[in-house]
Amino acid sequence: MPPASNQSDPRTYLAEERTFLAWIRTGIAMMGFGFVVARFGLFLRELASLRTFPQFDTSALSVPLGTALLVAGVVVNILSSVRHVRIVRALNTGAPMVTKPSTMGIIVALGLAAAGLAMAVYLSRELAAK
């Protein structure tokens, strides 16, 4: 026999916990990728200064882009925490849960798609210039 409400069903809380942890993983991945992007520009500059490799045309874009991704990861973690607390409180009070598309998910997906597209355009221009 199914439970009378979502409030008494532990699967609802566990599903929310899994969603929260998925958002935390997304935020951590964004922070890690931002760190790698920021450090890659510095790595290329170091290689160019050693003069053992051909001169690289390093862009000043890697540090700001990497920092932006890192900050976006922090924002995702903060917003996911706020969302998780709000949903658990609603579940505890028995408030009806209205399902709708995840605004934060859509924003993160579109932002990462835009960043990926910008990097693809940048890399294609770099390759075409050489």
N, C-alpha and C positions, 0 to 999 in steps of 0.2 A: 504494500500500500504506500503511495507516495506521501511525502510529508505535507503538512497543511500549508506551510509557507516557506519562503526562501530563508527566513530568519532561523528556523530550526534545522535547516539542511546544511550539514557541514561541507557538502560539496560546493556550495555557493561561496563560502569563505575560502576554501582551498583554490577554487578557480580564480578568485580575486587575488589571492596570494601569488599564484603562478603568473598572472598578468602583471602584477607589480614587479616581480622578479625579472620578467622579460623586459620591462622598461628599464630596470636598473642595468641589466646586461647591455641594452642598447646605449644607455648613457656612458657606461664604461668603455664600450667599443668606440664611441665617438671621441671620447677623451684620449684613448690610446692612439686612434688614427690621427687626431690632431697633433699629438706629440710627435708621431712619426713624420708627418708632413712638415712640421716646423723644423725638426732636426735634420731632415733630408737636405734642405737648402744649405744649412750650416755644413753638412758633410760634403756637399759638392764644392763649397767655397774652400774647405780644407784641402780637398784633392787638387783644386786648381792652384792653391798656394804651394803645394809640394813640387810642382812643375814636373812631376813624373808622368802626368797624364796631360792630354791636350787641354787647352784652355776651355773651360766650361762657361757657357753664358748663364750665370746664375741669376735667378729672378728674386727680387725682393718680395715676391708675393707669397713665398712659402711660410714665412714666420707669421704674417697676419692671418693667412688662411688657416694655418695650424692652430693658432690661438683662438680664432673664431670657432673652429670645430671643438676645441677643448671647452670653451665657455658654453657652447651649445650643449655639450654632454652634461655639464654641471646643471644647466637649466632644465634639461630633460629629467635628471635625477630629482631635482627639487620639485618640479611639477608632478612627477609620478608619485612622490611621497605625499604631496597634498591631495592628489586624486585618490590614492589608496586610503588615507585617513577619512576622507569624505565618504567614500563608498562603504567602508566598514561601519562608520557611524550610522549611515542610512540603513544598512543591514541590521544593525543592533536595535534601532528604533522601530524596525518593521515598516519603514517608509517604502512606498512602491518604487521599484526601480524601472525607470524609463530607459529603454535601450536606444542608442543612437550611434552614429559613426563616431569614432574617436577623433576628435579635433586635433589633439596632440599628435596622434599617429599620422594623420594626414599632413600636418605641418612638417613633422620630422621627415616623412617620406619625400615630400616635395622639395624641402630644403636640401636633403642629401642628393636628390636627383639633379637639382640645379647645380650643386657643387661638383657632382660628377661630370655633368655636361660642360661646366666651365673648365674643369681640368682636361677633358678630352679636347676641347677647342684649343686650349693653351698648348697641349702637347702636339696637336696636329700642326699648329703654326710653327712650333719649334722645329719639328721634323721637316716641314716644308722650307724653312729658312736655311737649313743645312744642306 
